[in-house]
Amino acid sequence: MDQTGQGRLAVIIGGANGIGAATARLMAARGWRLAILDKDGERAGEVAAELGGHGFAADVTDLPGLEALAARVEAEIAAPYALVISSGTFQDPVPPDQTRPEDWDRIMRVNLDGVFFAARAFGAPMARRGGGAIVAIASIIGLGGTPLHAYGPTKAAVINLAQSLAGEWGRAGVRVNAVSPGVTLVPRVLARRQAGARYAGDPGVHTALGRCVEPSEVAETIEFLLSDRASAITGVNLVVDAGWDAARGWAMYGGVRPR
Ligand SMILES: NC(=O)c1ccc[n+]([C@@H]2O[C@H](COP(=O)([O-])OP(=O)(O)OC[C@H]3O[C@@H](n4cnc5c(N)ncnc54)[C@H](O)[C@@H]3O)[C@@H](O)[C@H]2O)c1
């Protein structure tokens, strides 16, 4: 088996579901030890039990809580080498005057403050120890305009934050990267599509490859960036979108040429 994890400990925040849980499964198979953190502590415990890891309830909007947990993980398990920040909250594509201030605040708190707080709580000790790797999950929605008027700006900011922190901690041996998935078929997305979420048809139609992204494909990219195979890569935003960004300009020519 490919043991790229080398028994190192990875903390996965938002690891109870979706992309975070898929990443946890792949990393367990690659020889990483795992601490699964999530607001849904019960589900985090279930995923951790399935993978022989440790599960904790954690809220990314609570900086003192994260710092206490970082100290606890180091004391009770090991010093984390890797951090994945996959927690996220979402919104409907509504006009600005229907974007409620409470939704704006919730999205900023979880998707932007939360990423900074998690990186700060776990990344600063990594830098003091002299090594580590961090991946924050951004989104293709951060690459340009969409009707997600709160979600989009948080994701653009996460891409910028990964660059800032890469410069901050690079000399201390900590790499920091962003991963921007396209529409990824996690259970939450599949349920929303079944419930008739507002996409113009199948979102896969707008990509070069003509399909959406599988959670395992995002997980592969995250694990690569955390491993020593990516030892010279820091501050990048790796887009995993089946060619959505590449094919955007085709819209004014009627879409990507059919086969
Ligand atoms: N699925 C997609 O199509 C897609 C596309 C682009 C980017 N993303 C991003 O990927 C990340 C994961 O999304 P997903 O689709 O796997 O979603 P998901 O809902 O399946 O998983 C998100 C997890 O975050 C946890 N969480 C929410 N708020 C939290 C908080 N305050 N503290 C700790 N944990 C919290 C949830 O409990 C959940 O387990 C998000 O940042 C999302 O914006 C997803």
The ligand as an ORCA input file, in Angstrom:
! r2SCAN-3c Opt
* xyz 0 1
  N     -19.428     20.048     -2.613
  C     -19.151     21.012     -3.473
  O     -19.692     21.056     -4.602
  C     -18.129     22.053     -3.137
  C     -17.603     22.827     -4.174
  C     -16.653     23.794     -3.895
  C     -16.224     23.988     -2.591
  N     -16.757     23.233     -1.577
  C     -16.243     23.484     -0.229
  O     -15.767     22.281      0.320
  C     -15.910     22.289      1.744
  C     -16.670     21.036      2.160
  O     -17.967     21.083      1.570
  P     -18.889     19.783      1.421
  O     -19.565     19.889      0.123
  O     -18.075     18.567      1.758
  O     -19.962     20.095      2.556
  P     -20.620     19.166      3.694
  O     -21.795     19.917      4.167
  O     -20.799     17.780      3.197
  O     -19.488     19.151      4.828
  C     -19.171     20.329      5.530
  C     -18.864     19.936      6.980
  O     -18.534     21.153      7.685
  C     -19.091     21.051      8.984
  N     -19.247     22.383      9.575
  C     -20.139     23.355      9.225
  N     -19.999     24.421     10.021
  C     -18.989     24.134     10.881
  C     -18.380     24.842     11.958
  N     -18.807     26.067     12.314
  N     -17.356     24.251     12.621
  C     -16.933     23.009     12.292
  N     -17.494     22.278     11.294
  C     -18.499     22.843     10.603
  C     -20.436     20.352      8.765
  O     -20.953     19.799      9.964
  C     -20.049     19.301      7.727
  O     -19.650     18.091      8.324
  C     -16.637     23.596      2.064
  O     -15.689     24.578      2.425
  C     -17.291     23.978      0.753
  O     -17.498     25.376      0.649
  C     -17.686     22.272     -1.820
*
